[in-house]
Amino acid sequence: MNASSHSLPTPFDHAPVELVARRPPWGLFALLAVAFVAVPLAGSDYWLNAILIPFLVLSLAGLGLNLLTGYTGQTSVGAAGFMAVGAFATYGFLLRVPELPLPLALVAGGSIAAATGFVFGIPSNRIKGFYLMVTTLAAQFFLEWVFTKFPWFYNHASSGTISAPRLELFGHELGSPVGRYLLVLATVALLTWVAVNLVHSQIGRNWMAIRDMDTAAAVIGIPVDRYKRLAFAVSSFYLGIAGALWAFAYLGTASAGSFDINRSFQILFIIIIGGMGSIAGSFIGAAFISLLPIFLSQAGQALLGGNVDAGQIQNLQKIVFGVLIIAFLIKEPEGLVRLGATLRERLARWPLRF
């Protein structure tokens, strides 16, 4: 028998597979080009201020919560509390250290939120499930109380609010809708890239092992307690930066009430509807949450001839959200991401099978 028939495969035998696996994501590049170039040129102030900026900030907040709940399996309903920490901390840095550049102020505010999340994540060492959720709920109310009780955090303003300081980056003012949109977009794009690499690293694999079964993860040598606290810290870092952007790039002025329990539930709904344990699900869920109220408002005005007030529209939104949450938890816990994947699979087999 020819000796060459028993030769080991060389790296070149699998070259086509490697080339396909490393194919540049041209679709993503095109999407980023549209977001960074076409949208600022063609988008109106209304779309930038009322739709795109809140969508991006909510996507970042959903991404932060997804790292904790979707990838690590630690239930939390205190996301808005950590957003408040990031917002008030960033405000404090920009106010009291005016020479600090805006990116560093955002990172510093996010770091304070990360430290706070680390502290409130310590109980996850011993409790889990419903009891951990109650602990994060307590953190939500405690942080709201702190930022309401102590005037130092809002610079003793009589209104109890913080106002966005002058936003500058490399000498350029970011007060216009386009400037604030590009600031938010660049921040979200960078942190999303970091999150994608993080969940595909050893840290992300350890998080998912803890999510699937923390006892088995501990048996194979993963320091479960350490990685749970790390998940709380990283999640709170993302939420803190999202809170600062929500206060300064979207609202312009904010108080502790801007980050109440309703905001926490909104972020939780984002990852449930979009898909837990999915980066894309955070963006899909945020788009759904952002656009559905506008659609319901327009539909209500069109169907009822403008004879419906804003309060009834808000009640209708709550009913629709409640029904959707129940439906997704029962029928499709993996959210819209899984529904989209299933539809693509069926279309790929059509017309042989659908």
Secondary structure by P-SEA (a helix, b strand, c coil): cccccccccccccaaaaaaaaaccaaaaaaaaaaaacccccccccccccccaaaaaaaaaaaaaaaaacccccccccaaaaaaaaaaaaaaaaaaacccccaaaaaaaaaaaaaaaaaaaaccccccccaaaaaaaaaaaaaaaaaaaccccccccccccccccccccccccccccaaaaaaaaaaaaaaaaaaaaaaaacaaaaaaaaaaacaaaaaaaccaaaaaaaaaaaaaaaaaaaaaaaaacccccccccccccaaaaaaaaaaaaaaccccaaaaaaaaaaaacaaaaaaaaaaaaacccccaaaaaaaaaaaaaaaaaaaaccccccaaaaaaaaaaaaaaccccc
